Amino acid sequence: MSSSFETKLARVRAFMTRHELEGLVLSRLDNLFWLGCGLDAHVPIAAETGVASLVVTVDRVVLVTTNIEAPRLRDEELHRIGVPLEAVPWWEDRLGARVAELCADAARVGSDVPAPGREVVNLAPLRYSLLPDEVAAYRAHGADQGAAIGQVAREFARGESEFQIAGRLAGALLARGITPTVLLVAADERIAHYRHPIPTARCVDRAALLVAGGRRDGLVVSVSRMVCFGQPGSDLRQRHEAVCAVDAAFIAATVPSTSVAEVFASGVAAYAAAGFPDEWQHHHQGGATGYQGRDYRGSLTCNETVAPWQAFAWNPSIAGTKSEDTIIATPDGPEILSASPDWPLLAVRVGSASVARADLLRR
């Protein structure tokens, strides 16, 4: 049993005590990845729940699954936490019944998904402050994902379709052990028209926006990059410098113990200062991340506070361009995880700090 698992289990049992729960069933992938220290129980990539459940009581933890999943989970995943595994025959459809039996002696049982007789609970706040091994894994993941999107941005050819570029991006991520969770690509006019440009057969002529979300060890990295063929026009240059200034304002303000509403207000003020006061209203600006793409989104009314060692991904956009990286709010200041090697950078001054943001890549 790893020390990280013991620390997380202590957080879970303290949560159970506060909420007077004697049992807790975790089936969401984010919670399985987190408490399981990277335990991967997914099959469909887009699923929110796993093919197994962790059952936590006051004196034991059991992983319950079917005989289909048991061999892989036992051989490749359980070493992370060293808890017993129980498997039920898939054809008997008894997974839920076995989970209920394991909780039969508990007067009150919580669950992270709706289930009869159980109280739905939100464990996300337990995940916000990352442990040292999670930070190390996140740094390695961020470096690999930044390298992957940078590689694709330099290698795709003018005239390739958004579908082809997305395929390159998926391949570059998977080659590094990263499961794609979001793949967006926009060519030319589509960059300005759509904030969530799912790939199409449209071919790139002048510019492209690449957006990648990826998961490894349960942790999610989000990153966006802009590519131009030839000299970017003055309007795009102005807009990109403006969105980088906004992103820098968000990042610089993301320090532990700061209210997220205050961080968000810094970004809104930066939009106005850059001459684009209403652009923040056309798309959400990102927020806390970690074991979810976004644990919550920032807003002017958000009642959350930045936790030490919490991850964030701000994603400001101005029609035609976007800026996004994944960061950690360390006690020494924000740390950017997903920088792309040898990428052109803009040094944006925010107060006394200088924040490096990804510039347009000219090809």
C-alpha positions as CSV (number, residue, x, y, z in Angstrom):
1,M,0.0,0.0,0.0
2,S,1.6,3.3,-1.1
3,S,1.9,6.3,1.1
4,S,-0.1,8.3,-1.4
5,F,-2.9,5.8,-1.2
6,E,-2.8,6.0,2.6
7,T,-3.0,9.8,2.5
8,K,-5.9,9.8,0.1
9,L,-7.7,7.1,2.0
10,A,-7.3,9.1,5.2
11,R,-8.9,12.1,3.4
12,V,-11.8,9.9,2.2
13,R,-12.4,8.4,5.7
14,A,-12.3,11.9,7.3
15,F,-14.9,12.9,4.7
16,M,-17.0,9.9,5.7
17,T,-16.8,10.8,9.3
18,R,-17.8,14.5,8.7
19,H,-20.8,13.3,6.7
20,E,-21.6,10.4,9.0
21,L,-21.2,7.7,6.4
22,E,-20.2,4.2,7.1
23,G,-19.7,3.2,3.5
24,L,-18.8,4.9,0.3
25,V,-18.9,3.5,-3.3
26,L,-16.7,5.2,-5.9
27,S,-17.5,4.4,-9.6
28,R,-16.6,7.7,-11.4
29,L,-13.4,7.4,-13.4
30,D,-12.0,10.6,-11.9
31,N,-12.3,9.3,-8.3
32,L,-11.1,5.8,-9.3
33,F,-8.0,7.3,-10.9
34,W,-7.4,9.6,-7.9
35,L,-8.0,7.2,-5.0
36,G,-6.5,4.3,-7.0
37,C,-3.3,6.3,-7.6
38,G,-3.7,6.1,-11.4
39,L,-5.8,2.9,-11.4
40,D,-7.3,2.8,-14.9
41,A,-10.7,1.3,-15.1
42,H,-11.9,2.8,-18.3
43,V,-13.0,1.0,-21.5
44,P,-15.0,3.6,-23.6
45,I,-12.8,6.7,-23.8
46,A,-15.7,9.1,-23.2
47,A,-17.2,7.2,-20.2
48,E,-17.6,9.0,-16.9
49,T,-17.8,5.8,-14.9
50,G,-15.5,2.9,-14.8
51,V,-15.8,-0.9,-15.2
52,A,-15.1,-1.4,-11.5
53,S,-16.1,0.2,-8.2
54,L,-14.0,0.9,-5.1
55,V,-16.0,0.1,-1.9
56,V,-14.7,1.9,1.2
57,T,-16.0,1.1,4.6
58,V,-14.6,2.0,8.1
59,D,-12.3,-1.0,8.1
60,R,-11.7,-2.1,4.5
61,V,-11.4,-1.2,0.8
62,V,-12.4,-3.6,-2.0
63,L,-12.3,-3.3,-5.8
64,V,-15.3,-4.9,-7.4
65,T,-15.6,-5.7,-11.1
66,T,-16.6,-8.5,-13.5
67,N,-14.7,-11.5,-14.6
68,I,-14.1,-9.7,-17.9
69,E,-12.0,-6.9,-16.3
70,A,-10.5,-8.8,-13.4
71,P,-7.4,-10.2,-15.1
72,R,-6.2,-6.9,-16.4
73,L,-7.0,-5.0,-13.2
74,R,-5.3,-7.6,-11.1
75,D,-2.2,-7.9,-13.3
76,E,-1.7,-4.3,-14.3
77,E,-3.5,-2.0,-11.9
78,L,-3.8,-3.3,-8.3
79,H,-0.2,-3.0,-7.5
80,R,-0.8,0.7,-7.2
81,I,-3.0,0.3,-4.0
82,G,-2.8,-3.3,-3.0
83,V,-6.4,-3.9,-2.0
84,P,-8.5,-7.1,-2.5
85,L,-10.3,-7.6,-5.8
86,E,-13.6,-9.4,-6.2
87,A,-15.0,-10.4,-9.5
88,V,-18.6,-11.5,-10.4
89,P,-19.6,-13.3,-13.5
90,W,-20.6,-10.7,-16.2
91,W,-23.6,-12.8,-17.3
92,E,-25.2,-12.7,-13.9
93,D,-25.4,-8.9,-13.9
94,R,-24.6,-8.9,-10.1
95,L,-22.0,-6.2,-9.9
96,G,-24.4,-3.7,-8.3
97,A,-25.7,-6.4,-6.0
98,R,-22.2,-7.4,-4.8
99,V,-21.4,-3.8,-4.1
100,A,-24.6,-3.6,-2.0
101,E,-23.7,-6.7,-0.1
102,L,-20.3,-5.3,0.8
103,C,-22.1,-2.2,2.3
104,A,-24.9,-4.2,4.0
105,D,-23.6,-3.5,7.5
106,A,-23.3,0.3,6.9
107,A,-26.1,2.4,8.2
108,R,-25.5,5.2,5.8
109,V,-23.7,4.8,2.4
110,G,-22.5,7.5,0.0
111,S,-21.9,7.2,-3.7
112,D,-20.4,9.4,-6.3
113,V,-23.1,8.4,-8.8
114,P,-26.9,8.2,-8.1
115,A,-28.0,4.9,-6.7
116,P,-31.0,3.8,-4.7
117,G,-30.6,4.1,-0.9
118,R,-27.3,6.0,-1.2
119,E,-26.4,9.7,-0.8
120,V,-24.7,11.3,-3.7
121,V,-21.4,12.9,-2.7
122,N,-18.9,15.2,-4.3
123,L,-15.3,14.2,-3.6
124,A,-13.7,16.7,-6.0
125,P,-12.4,19.0,-3.2
126,L,-10.5,16.1,-1.7
127,R,-8.5,16.0,-5.0
128,Y,-7.6,19.7,-5.3
129,S,-4.3,19.8,-3.5
130,L,-2.0,17.4,-5.4
131,L,0.5,15.2,-3.6
132,P,4.2,15.2,-4.5
133,D,4.0,12.1,-6.7
134,E,1.0,13.5,-8.5
135,V,2.8,16.8,-9.2
136,A,5.8,14.8,-10.6
137,A,3.5,12.7,-12.8
138,Y,1.7,15.9,-13.9
139,R,5.0,17.6,-14.8
140,A,6.1,14.7,-16.9
141,H,2.7,14.4,-18.6
142,G,2.5,18.2,-19.3
143,A,6.0,18.1,-20.9
144,D,5.0,15.2,-23.1
145,Q,1.8,16.7,-24.2
146,G,3.4,20.1,-24.9
147,A,6.0,18.2,-27.0
148,A,3.2,16.3,-28.8
149,I,1.2,19.3,-29.9
150,G,4.4,21.2,-30.8
151,Q,5.5,18.3,-33.0
152,V,2.2,18.1,-34.9
153,A,2.1,21.9,-35.3
154,R,5.4,21.8,-37.1
155,E,4.8,18.7,-39.1
156,F,1.4,18.9,-40.7
157,A,1.3,20.2,-44.2
158,R,-0.5,23.1,-45.7
159,G,-3.6,21.7,-47.4
160,E,-4.2,18.9,-44.9
161,S,-7.7,18.6,-43.5
162,E,-8.7,19.2,-40.0
163,F,-9.5,15.5,-39.7
164,Q,-5.9,14.6,-40.8
165,I,-4.4,17.0,-38.3
166,A,-6.6,15.7,-35.5
167,G,-5.4,12.2,-36.5
168,R,-1.8,13.3,-36.2
169,L,-2.5,14.8,-32.9
170,A,-4.2,11.7,-31.5
171,G,-1.3,9.6,-32.7
172,A,1.3,11.8,-31.1
173,L,-0.5,11.7,-27.8
174,L,-1.1,8.0,-27.8
175,A,2.6,7.4,-28.7
176,R,3.4,9.1,-25.4
177,G,0.9,7.0,-23.4
178,I,-1.7,9.9,-23.3
179,T,-5.3,9.1,-24.0
180,P,-7.0,11.9,-26.0
181,T,-10.0,13.4,-24.3
182,V,-10.5,16.5,-26.5
183,L,-9.3,17.1,-30.1
184,L,-10.3,20.3,-31.7
185,V,-8.8,21.7,-35.0
186,A,-9.9,24.8,-36.9
187,A,-8.7,26.1,-40.2
188,D,-8.7,29.7,-41.3
189,E,-12.2,31.3,-40.9
190,R,-13.4,28.5,-38.6
191,I,-11.0,29.7,-35.9
192,A,-13.0,32.9,-35.6
193,H,-16.5,31.4,-36.1
194,Y,-16.4,28.6,-33.5
195,R,-15.1,28.4,-30.0
196,H,-15.3,24.6,-30.0
197,P,-14.3,23.7,-33.5
198,I,-14.6,19.9,-33.8
199,P,-12.5,18.7,-36.8
200,T,-14.0,18.7,-40.3
201,A,-12.8,18.0,-43.9
202,R,-11.9,21.7,-44.2
203,C,-8.3,22.0,-45.4
204,V,-5.8,24.5,-43.9
205,D,-4.6,27.4,-46.1
206,R,-3.5,30.3,-43.9
207,A,-3.8,29.4,-40.2
208,A,-4.8,26.6,-37.8
209,L,-5.8,26.3,-34.2
210,L,-4.9,23.0,-32.5
211,V,-6.5,22.1,-29.1
212,A,-5.7,18.9,-27.2
213,G,-7.0,17.5,-24.0
214,G,-5.2,14.3,-22.8
215,R,-5.3,12.0,-19.8
216,R,-2.4,10.0,-18.3
217,D,-2.4,8.4,-14.8
218,G,-5.9,9.9,-14.6
219,L,-4.5,13.5,-14.8
220,V,-5.8,15.8,-17.6
221,V,-3.7,18.3,-19.5
222,S,-5.3,20.9,-21.7
223,V,-3.2,22.9,-24.3
224,S,-3.9,25.0,-27.4
225,R,-1.5,26.3,-30.1
226,M,-1.9,28.6,-33.1
227,V,0.0,28.1,-36.4
228,C,0.2,30.6,-39.4
229,F,1.5,30.0,-42.9
230,G,3.3,33.1,-43.9
231,Q,3.2,36.5,-42.2
232,P,0.2,36.9,-39.9
233,G,-2.0,39.9,-40.6
234,S,-1.9,42.8,-38.2
235,D,-5.4,42.1,-36.9
236,L,-4.5,38.5,-35.9
237,R,-1.2,39.7,-34.4
238,Q,-3.1,42.3,-32.3
239,R,-5.7,39.7,-31.2
240,H,-3.2,37.1,-30.3
241,E,-1.1,39.5,-28.2
242,A,-4.3,40.6,-26.5
243,V,-5.4,37.0,-25.7
244,C,-1.9,36.2,-24.4
245,A,-2.1,39.3,-22.1
246,V,-5.4,38.0,-20.8
247,D,-4.1,34.5,-20.2
248,A,-1.1,35.9,-18.4
249,A,-3.4,37.9,-16.1
250,F,-5.3,34.7,-15.3
251,I,-2.1,32.8,-14.7
252,A,-0.4,35.4,-12.6
253,A,-3.4,35.8,-10.3
254,T,-3.7,32.0,-9.7
255,V,-1.9,31.7,-6.4
256,P,-2.9,29.8,-3.3
257,S,-5.5,31.3,-1.0
258,T,-6.8,33.7,-3.7
259,S,-10.5,33.6,-4.4
260,V,-11.2,32.2,-7.9
261,A,-13.7,35.1,-8.4
262,E,-10.8,37.5,-7.9
263,V,-8.6,35.5,-10.4
264,F,-11.5,35.7,-12.9
265,A,-11.9,39.4,-12.4
266,S,-8.3,39.9,-13.2
267,G,-8.9,38.2,-16.5
268,V,-12.0,40.2,-17.3
269,A,-10.1,43.4,-16.5
270,A,-7.3,42.3,-18.9
271,Y,-9.8,41.8,-21.7
272,A,-11.0,45.4,-21.2
273,A,-7.4,46.7,-21.0
274,A,-6.6,44.9,-24.3
275,G,-9.5,46.5,-26.1
276,F,-11.8,43.5,-26.1
277,P,-14.1,44.0,-23.1
278,D,-16.9,41.6,-24.2
279,E,-15.0,38.7,-25.6
280,W,-15.0,36.8,-22.3
281,Q,-18.7,36.4,-22.6
282,H,-18.5,34.3,-25.8
283,H,-16.8,31.3,-24.1
284,H,-16.0,30.0,-20.7
285,Q,-12.5,30.9,-19.5
286,G,-11.5,27.5,-18.0
287,G,-10.8,26.8,-14.4
288,A,-9.7,24.1,-12.0
289,T,-8.4,20.8,-13.5
290,G,-6.7,17.7,-12.4
291,Y,-8.7,14.4,-12.7
292,Q,-11.4,16.2,-14.7
293,G,-11.0,18.4,-17.7
294,R,-12.5,21.1,-15.5
295,D,-13.4,20.3,-11.9
296,Y,-15.2,23.7,-12.0
297,R,-15.2,26.7,-14.2
298,G,-14.1,30.1,-13.0
299,S,-16.6,33.0,-12.9
300,L,-17.2,36.3,-11.2
301,T,-19.4,34.6,-8.7
302,C,-17.3,31.4,-8.1
303,N,-17.0,30.8,-4.4
304,E,-14.0,28.5,-4.6
305,T,-10.5,29.4,-3.4
306,V,-7.2,28.4,-5.1
307,A,-5.7,25.6,-3.1
308,P,-1.9,25.0,-2.8
309,W,-0.7,22.6,-5.5
310,Q,-4.0,22.8,-7.3
311,A,-4.0,22.5,-11.1
312,F,-5.8,25.0,-13.4
313,A,-6.3,25.4,-17.1
314,W,-7.4,28.9,-18.2
315,N,-8.5,29.1,-21.9
316,P,-9.2,32.7,-22.9
317,S,-10.2,33.3,-26.5
318,I,-10.7,36.2,-28.8
319,A,-12.4,35.6,-32.1
320,G,-9.7,34.1,-34.3
321,T,-7.2,33.0,-31.6
322,K,-6.8,31.4,-28.2
323,S,-4.3,30.8,-25.5
324,E,-4.2,27.8,-23.1
325,D,-1.8,25.8,-21.0
326,T,-2.1,23.7,-17.8
327,I,-0.6,25.1,-14.7
328,I,-0.1,24.3,-11.0
329,A,-0.6,26.9,-8.3
330,T,2.5,26.3,-6.2
331,P,3.5,28.2,-3.0
332,D,6.2,29.9,-5.1
333,G,3.9,31.0,-7.9
334,P,2.2,29.5,-10.9
335,E,4.1,26.8,-12.8
336,I,3.3,26.1,-16.4
337,L,3.3,22.4,-17.1
338,S,2.6,22.0,-20.8
339,A,5.1,24.3,-22.6
340,S,6.1,23.2,-26.1
341,P,9.9,22.9,-26.7
342,D,11.4,25.6,-28.9
343,W,8.0,27.3,-29.3
344,P,8.1,31.1,-29.9
345,L,7.1,32.9,-26.8
346,L,5.7,36.2,-25.7
347,A,7.0,37.6,-22.4
348,V,3.9,39.3,-20.9
349,R,4.5,41.7,-18.0
350,V,1.8,41.4,-15.2
351,G,2.8,43.7,-12.4
352,S,6.3,42.7,-11.3
353,A,6.0,39.2,-12.9
354,S,6.8,38.1,-16.4
355,V,4.6,35.3,-17.8
356,A,5.6,33.4,-20.9
357,R,2.8,32.7,-23.3
358,A,2.8,30.7,-26.6
359,D,3.1,33.0,-29.5
360,L,1.9,32.3,-33.1
361,L,4.1,29.7,-34.8
362,R,5.0,31.0,-38.2
363,R,5.7,28.5,-40.9
